[in-house]
Amino acid sequence: MEKICFELENVEVNYLDKEILKIDRLAIHQFDRIGIVGKNGAGKSTLIKLLAGEVQPTNGHVETHVGFGYFEQVDAPGNYEADPKLLGKLNIQNEVKSGGEQTRLKLAQLLTDYHEALLIDEPTTHLDQDGILYLLDELRYYYGALVLISHDRTVLDELVTTIWEVNEGQVNVYSGNYSDYVAQKQLEREQQNQAHEQYLKEKSRLEKAAQEKMQKASKIAKASSMSKKESKAKANRMFETKSKGTGQKALQRAAKSIEHRMEKLQEVEAVQEDRPIKFHQSKALELHNKVPIFADRLTLRIEEKVLLSEVSFQIPLGKKIAITGINGSGKSTLLQYIVNRGSGLTISPKAKMGYFQQMSYQFNSDETVLQFLKNRSEYDEGFLRSVLHSMMFVGTDLQKSVSSLSGGEATRLQLCKLFLGEYNILLLDEPTNFLDIKAIEALERFITSYKGTILFVSHDQTFIQNVADLQFHISDQKFIQK
């Protein structure tokens, strides 16, 4: 029998009278491999912090039976030594500066010693593809309990065999990896839609039956009224009226009984499907040059360091193009160079470029989320609401002041602004960082339905496969189409 590593019993976590988590019982066994998924703000990090002892439950208790290692998403690396071999494999130099370098150092520190359990919160946020592959290699054969929060669907598919979905304070358990979870969720939606259709059919049948009974009762009442005017024997008339009145009441009782059954029907809501988003583009923004951006023997440097050496390339009109390469290879620098229309590039004079940078977005305005977009877009309010809903801005979120938004919310709003803006070329530098999977899937729909040209930098392989028409890879100062 497998050893229990963690137990949660009757756990509640409340914050300012709001229920964040409510868990009757969950247990993690010694060889479990669990992926935690859910929207930003659903409580994923709170759940893993409960396991790590960083957060105490409002009610209930959490039992820990093993030693564990904990990778916290936003913490800086600790002041303890890491295995030099791991540092070498992860290409970590003496001076650690970038987010990617800090993430690699934290991973080296985590993996230096063996732990019976690992609790890992978003380890791939700043990692390049080489770093992600290293992480997969290390954790694929890890011998212990693994609990992992990740927005990288490829990583979840490779590493986990159970999904914990955090939704409205509840934790729903699904067997299998992320793809299995998606298939099960789709089956649930189909079953809910079937149940909804069955509910509508039964409700319609009962409504029709009740209506027919009431119509029959009404006819009897009319016939009874007519019979009173007929000149018949008094005894006969009294007999007929009594008989018809009894039949009328029976029909009315039957109709009431049917209405009571309708009230007791278990209502099943229809699945709320996302409305397809279609971004139009004004005639004034249309580009007719089939290659709006091209380079001829371009050399790109940062100070004395050469990133690209005499490269030539063409960016075709209307294509979605992924740019990949290890951290520091020049991906972000190239996007900035294109935005600044640097020398060695030929860019269509009609190009209007929107740029999403790898940074923490903050807004100083007092506008609400909806006002912010209305003041910067020509689209009607209904369409703006649809776009915001797709990016998980729902209900009172639309009335939030943009200055009060969290980093993730501000990033999602900035992406909405770009896709709704007066641009025909978008340059997106790591747009999936800090987005949850639902927001990444919404971004995929945005990119697919966008009529303009998009260049984007990403290390998320599933994201690239879902949206890229072409891939260019930076390696050894070359810019190679894959």
Secondary structure, 3 states (H helix, E strand, C coil): CCCEEEEEEEEEEEECCEEEEEEEEEEEECCCEEEEECCCCCCHHHHHHHHHCCCCCCEEEEEECCCEEEECCCCCCCCCCCCHHHHHHCCCCCCCCCHHHHHHHHHHHHHHCCCCEEEEECCCCCCCHHHHHHHHHHHHCCCCEEEEECCCHHHHHHHCCEEEEEECCEEEEEECCHHHHHHHHHHHHHHHHHHHHHHHHHHHHHHHHHHHHHHHHHHHHHHHHHHHHCCCCHHHHHHHHHHHHHHHHHHHHHHHHHHHHHHHCCCCCCCCCCCCCCCCCCHHHCCCCCCCEEEEEEEEEECCEEEEEEEEEEECCCCEEEEECCCCCCHHHHHHHHHCCCCCEEECCCCCEEEECCCCCCCCCCCEHHHHHHCCCCCCHHHHHHHHHHCCCCHHHHHCEHHHCCHHHHHHHHHHHHHHCCCCEEEEECCCCCCCHHHHHHHHHHHHHCCCEEEEECCCHHHHHHHCCEEEEEECCEEEEC
